[in-house]
Amino acid sequence: MFGDLRRSRRVAYTAAFIGLITLGGWISVPFVPVPFTLQTFFVLLAAAVMKRDAVIPVALYVALGALGLPVFHNGIAGFGVLLGPTGGYLLGFIPAVLLAGILYESDVAALRIAGLAGAAVLILLCGATWLIVSTGMAPAAALIIGMAVFLPGEAVKVGAVYLVGRQLP
């Protein structure tokens, strides 16, 4: 890594975003069956900072949690979390951050915002779909409880990430 600034930044950002996404899981408001957290804010921020490389810390975050490190919301861990009601959201982080990161490579503001918004919706769709599978919840209920209630908060997160991302290199 000596002398390779791009690789050094990627490693530093990867460590930082794993920590920030973990911290975002501790900032939560209990809700059934899935809590409100700030994890998605940091997932989207990773895309704004790292572009398509943001898939690295997000995938590592999910893998570390599945392997037993207490990184998921409120310090829970293990593969069983991915099989529970929150698993779809956690696994949805990976394709969502890739989508947002690729679109964030553009200098066009509308594409950047669309990438962030699309990523937020993709996370919620993955989560709602997994709620149907993991809990047996009716599709309409899963869309309301697992997606619709989160949309206003996600819109605020998307706006905040975009504003912060504009100030970063």
Secondary structure as UniProt FT lines:
FT   TURN            2..3
FT   HELIX           5..26
FT   STRAND          28..29
FT   STRAND          36..37
FT   HELIX           39..50
FT   HELIX           51..54
FT   HELIX           55..66
FT   TURN            67..68
FT   HELIX           73..75
FT   HELIX           79..83
FT   TURN            85..86
FT   HELIX           87..104
FT   HELIX           109..135
FT   HELIX           139..146
FT   HELIX           148..150
FT   HELIX           151..167
//
